[in-house]
Amino acid sequence: MDHLPSPDRPLRIGTRGSPLAIAQAHETRARLMAAHGLPEEAFATVVITTTGDRVQDRSLSAIGGKGLFTKEIEEALLRDEIDIAVHSMKDMPAEQPPGLAITTLLPREDVRDAFVSLGDDTLLTLPEGAVVGTSSLRRRAQLIHRRPDLRTVEFRGNVQTRMRKLTEGVADATFLAMAGLKRLGMLELTRHPVDAADMLPAIAQGAIGIEQREADARVRALLEPIHDAETGHRLAAERAFLRTLDGSCRTPIAGLAELSGGDLHLRGEILRPDGSEAIAGERRGPVSDAGTMGTDLAEELRARAGKDFFADW
């Protein structure tokens, strides 16, 4: 087949350089190798440093929100320096640049947050006044909404960096994504997986998306066999919810769509950044209405919240 890559014409996979990003790129490569019977030499991994990687001394919201981990990779894709880009979908803005599209989603991993601590086993057992490190506005708002007695500090970096900060006493606990720990083979760090009913995850948490040039039919055909339709339906609802709320890293938004047969259940939540108020809702319906359900739920929550709710966003 003329669309298949080869050692002489490898498929260039663009990715960030963190251990998790590399693991996700390798998972994509392995699935493509299996789907098409290709050798590893038919692929080339291209590591690209993003703004989010370079700037570690400020919060994500302070340096621009979503897009911090994708902009430079997307620019390389548009310049034809790479053929595909592998992303954590929770980092993706609601809209892609003109000419680019997310056409493929890998099977979704565990969507839950992991409570990580060197001492306490659960969020509930943290003593009053304990310090929790997180760089996520969503996690911070949810945490303070549920435990207003706790304090939070900015906590950025990869898993190894965050664990070092715990060891140094910068914080008593932190949260990581279960999906990332699984992909890194580091589940032993998890003290307690937090049930989604207690802490709704970020939009698209646990999902890997593959972005390509929209007009590249060769790449589209190559990726088609590894697309996971169930993940696609779930993210269609979640990302419509995010898009309608104009969500970014500056906005505490959580959401999760789950499938049962042909029916979809979508839960969504918006919070004030200081955790003082949370508004939640849900929708159930056929999977064919996934996008409409996401839009409708977002409009309901926005109406219930009122204009003042978004004043500081």
C-alpha positions in Angstrom: 0.0 0.0 0.0 1.5 3.3 -1.0 0.4 5.1 2.1 2.5 3.0 4.5 5.6 4.4 5.9 9.0 2.6 5.6 12.5 2.9 7.0 13.3 5.0 3.9 10.2 7.2 4.4 9.4 7.0 8.1 6.3 8.5 9.7 7.4 11.4 11.8 5.7 11.4 15.2 5.8 14.8 17.0 5.6 14.8 20.8 6.7 16.6 23.9 9.8 15.2 25.6 8.4 14.3 29.0 8.5 10.6 30.0 4.7 10.4 29.8 4.6 12.1 26.4 7.2 9.8 25.0 5.3 6.8 26.4 2.2 8.0 24.6 4.1 8.4 21.3 5.5 4.9 21.7 2.0 3.5 22.4 0.8 5.2 19.2 3.8 3.7 17.3 3.1 0.2 18.7 -0.5 0.3 17.6 0.4 1.4 14.1 3.1 -1.3 13.9 0.5 -3.9 14.9 -2.2 -2.6 12.6 0.0 -2.5 9.5 2.7 -5.1 10.2 5.4 -2.4 10.2 8.9 -2.4 11.8 9.9 0.1 14.4 12.3 1.7 11.8 9.3 2.8 9.8 8.7 5.5 12.5 10.7 8.5 13.7 10.0 10.2 17.0 10.5 14.0 16.9 10.7 15.7 20.3 9.5 19.3 20.4 9.8 21.6 23.4 6.7 23.6 24.2 6.1 26.8 26.2 4.5 24.8 28.9 7.7 22.7 29.2 10.1 25.7 29.2 8.2 27.9 31.8 8.1 26.0 35.1 8.1 28.8 37.6 4.5 30.1 37.0 1.1 28.5 36.9 -0.4 27.4 33.6 -3.2 30.0 33.9 -0.7 32.8 34.4 1.2 32.1 31.2 -1.7 31.6 28.8 -3.9 28.6 29.6 -4.6 25.8 27.1 -2.4 25.5 24.1 0.8 25.8 26.2 1.6 22.1 25.5 0.5 22.1 21.9 1.3 25.3 20.0 4.9 24.6 19.0 3.9 21.0 18.0 1.0 22.2 15.9 3.3 24.8 14.2 5.7 22.0 13.3 2.8 20.0 11.8 1.7 22.9 9.7 5.3 23.4 8.4 5.4 19.7 7.4 8.2 19.0 9.9 6.2 16.1 11.4 3.4 14.0 10.0 1.3 13.5 13.1 1.2 14.9 16.7 0.4 12.9 19.7 -1.3 14.8 22.5 -2.9 14.2 25.9 -6.4 15.3 25.0 -7.0 17.1 28.3 -4.3 19.6 27.2 -6.0 20.3 23.9 -7.9 23.6 23.3 -11.5 23.2 22.3 -10.7 24.2 18.7 -7.8 23.3 16.4 -5.9 25.7 14.1 -7.2 25.9 10.6 -5.8 23.0 8.5 -5.4 20.6 11.4 -7.7 18.0 12.9 -7.8 15.4 15.6 -8.9 12.4 13.5 -7.8 9.5 15.8 -8.3 8.7 19.5 -6.7 5.7 21.2 -8.7 3.6 23.7 -9.2 5.7 26.8 -7.3 4.8 30.0 -8.5 5.2 33.6 -10.1 8.7 33.9 -9.7 9.1 37.7 -7.4 11.3 39.6 -4.9 9.6 42.0 -4.4 10.9 45.5 -0.6 10.7 46.1 1.0 11.2 49.6 4.0 9.9 51.5 1.8 9.6 54.6 -2.0 9.9 54.5 -4.0 7.3 52.5 -6.9 9.4 51.4 -8.1 13.0 50.9 -10.4 12.5 53.9 -7.6 11.5 56.3 -5.5 14.6 55.6 -5.4 16.7 58.8 -6.9 20.2 59.0 -4.5 22.8 57.4 -2.6 20.2 55.4 -1.0 21.5 52.2 -1.9 20.0 48.8 0.2 20.8 45.7 -1.4 21.1 42.3 -1.1 23.2 39.2 -4.7 22.5 38.1 -7.3 25.1 38.7 -9.9 22.4 38.4 -8.4 20.2 41.1 -7.7 23.2 43.3 -11.3 24.5 43.1 -12.8 21.0 43.7 -10.4 20.4 46.6 -11.2 23.6 48.4 -14.9 23.3 47.7 -14.9 19.9 49.5 -12.2 20.6 52.1 -12.0 24.4 52.7 -9.7 23.8 55.7 -6.9 22.7 53.4 -4.2 24.9 51.8 -2.9 24.6 48.2 0.5 25.5 46.6 1.5 25.6 43.0 3.0 22.2 42.0 4.3 21.8 38.4 6.6 19.4 36.7 6.6 15.7 35.7 5.8 12.9 38.1 9.4 12.6 39.3 9.6 16.3 40.0 6.3 16.3 42.0 7.4 13.3 44.0 10.7 15.0 44.9 8.7 18.0 46.1 6.6 15.8 48.3 9.8 14.3 49.8 11.2 17.8 50.4 8.1 18.8 52.3 6.8 21.4 49.9 3.3 19.7 50.2 1.7 16.9 52.2 -0.1 15.5 49.1 -0.8 16.0 45.5 -3.0 14.6 42.7 -1.9 12.9 39.5 -3.8 11.3 36.7 -4.3 7.5 37.1 -3.9 7.2 33.3 -0.4 8.8 33.3 0.8 6.6 36.2 -0.5 3.5 34.4 1.3 4.4 31.2 4.5 5.1 33.1 4.2 1.8 35.1 4.2 3.8 38.3 0.8 2.8 39.9 2.6 2.0 43.1 2.7 5.8 43.8 -1.1 5.9 44.1 -2.4 6.0 47.7 -6.0 6.1 46.6 -7.8 6.4 43.3 -10.4 9.2 43.6 -13.8 8.0 42.4 -15.2 10.2 39.6 -18.4 10.7 41.7 -16.3 12.4 44.4 -14.0 14.4 42.0 -15.1 14.7 38.4 -12.1 14.6 36.1 -10.8 17.0 33.6 -12.4 17.0 30.2 -10.9 14.2 28.1 -8.7 13.0 30.9 -7.0 9.6 30.1 -7.4 10.0 26.3 -4.6 10.2 23.7 -5.4 12.1 20.5 -3.6 12.1 17.2 -3.6 15.3 15.2 -2.8 15.6 11.5 -3.0 17.9 8.6 -6.6 17.8 7.6 -5.9 17.4 3.9 -3.4 14.6 4.3 -5.3 11.6 3.0 -2.3 9.3 3.3 -2.0 9.8 7.0 -5.7 9.6 7.6 -5.9 6.2 5.9 -2.9 5.0 8.0 -4.5 6.1 11.3 -8.0 4.9 10.6 -7.5 1.3 11.9 -6.3 2.5 15.4 -9.2 4.9 16.1 -11.3 3.9 19.0 -15.0 4.8 18.3 -16.2 4.6 21.9 -13.6 7.1 23.0 -14.6 9.3 20.1 -18.2 9.3 21.2 -17.4 10.1 24.8 -15.1 13.0 23.8 -17.6 14.4 21.3 -19.9 15.1 24.3 -17.2 16.3 26.7 -15.4 18.6 24.2 -18.7 20.1 23.0 -19.4 20.9 26.7 -15.9 22.5 27.0 -16.2 24.4 23.7 -19.6 25.9 24.6 -18.2 27.1 27.9 -15.2 28.5 26.1 -13.1 26.4 28.4 -9.4 26.9 29.0 -6.8 26.3 31.7 -8.2 29.5 33.3 -11.6 28.0 33.9 -12.3 25.2 36.4 -14.4 22.9 34.3 -14.9 19.1 34.8 -16.8 16.6 32.8 -17.1 12.9 32.0 -19.2 11.0 29.5 -19.7 7.2 29.9 -21.2 4.7 27.5 -23.6 1.9 28.3 -24.7 0.1 25.1 -25.9 2.8 22.8 -26.7 5.2 25.6 -24.4 8.0 26.9 -24.4 9.6 30.3 -22.7 13.0 30.6 -21.9 14.7 33.8 -20.5 18.2 34.0 -19.4 20.7 36.6 -18.2 24.3 36.7 -16.7 25.9 39.8 -15.6 29.3 40.9 -11.8 29.4 41.0 -11.8 29.9 44.8 -13.9 26.8 45.2 -16.7 28.8 46.9 -19.4 27.4 44.6 -19.9 24.5 42.3 -22.7 23.9 39.8 -23.3 20.5 38.3 -25.6 18.8 35.9 -26.1 15.7 33.7 -27.6 14.5 30.5 -28.6 11.0 29.3 -29.4 10.1 25.7 -28.4 8.2 22.6 -24.8 8.3 21.6 -25.8 9.9 18.3 -26.7 13.0 20.3 -23.3 13.2 22.0 -22.3 16.7 20.7 -25.8 18.1 21.3 -25.9 16.8 24.8 -22.6 18.5 25.6 -23.7 21.8 24.2 -27.1 21.6 26.0 -25.6 20.8 29.4 -23.1 23.7 29.1 -25.8 26.1 28.2 -27.9 24.9 31.2 -25.0 25.3 33.7 -24.1 28.7 32.3 -27.7 29.9 32.7 -27.9 28.6 36.2 -24.6 30.2 37.1 -25.4 33.7 35.9 -23.0 36.3 34.7 -21.4 37.0 38.0 -20.2 33.5 38.3 -17.8 34.0 35.4 -16.7 37.5 36.3 -13.2 36.5 37.4 -12.6 33.9 34.6 
